[in-house]
């Protein structure tokens, strides 16, 4: 998978565009102003958007070419993003070091997914916020992007199980129209939430 993402992000164009994800745009104001971690952040469009809005932004992905594009975009936009190339289970951050965590289309392999989410929850301070959007199970019926493995897609029940200790301010399954770069185009189904760590 690492090679897949390195190849996708090595192209000169931005695979999912330079504009921030719409759900993040609409909900960024819920995050406490402070340190925010962007998960599996790819080419950096969402992290850069948050940095432009006054957040102290950290991000990671396991794609080196994603990191290069993200740092280039940050420089272009005149902001700073601390961006690591790392596996989610090997992140070096201290526990409870972030005020917010953002997962936008962060689809981990089924065998590590719950463990990955628990690891991320450890990094969030009590009272910290999560913004999450990912493809739902029904996305297999659409061609607008996302994994073709149903075990990497989400249901609301799985979200509740994999994010224990989170109070869900909102949680829903939505049919939306995607318009994000080359690879997220057309109708799709997403599961999304804003939550607070108890």
VENKA-V888750 format. One record per helix or strand. SS is the DSSP state (hx for helix, st for strand). FROM is the first residue (numbers start at 1). TO is the last residue. Records with the same first field share a line. If there is no record, write none. Layout:
# VENKA-V888750
SS: FROM-TO, FROM-TO
This chain:
# VENKA-V888750
hx: 2-10, 22-30, 45-52, 64-77, 88-90, 110-122, 137-141, 150-152, 156-162
st: 35-39, 56-61, 82-85, 98-104, 124-136, 154-154, 166-180, 184-197
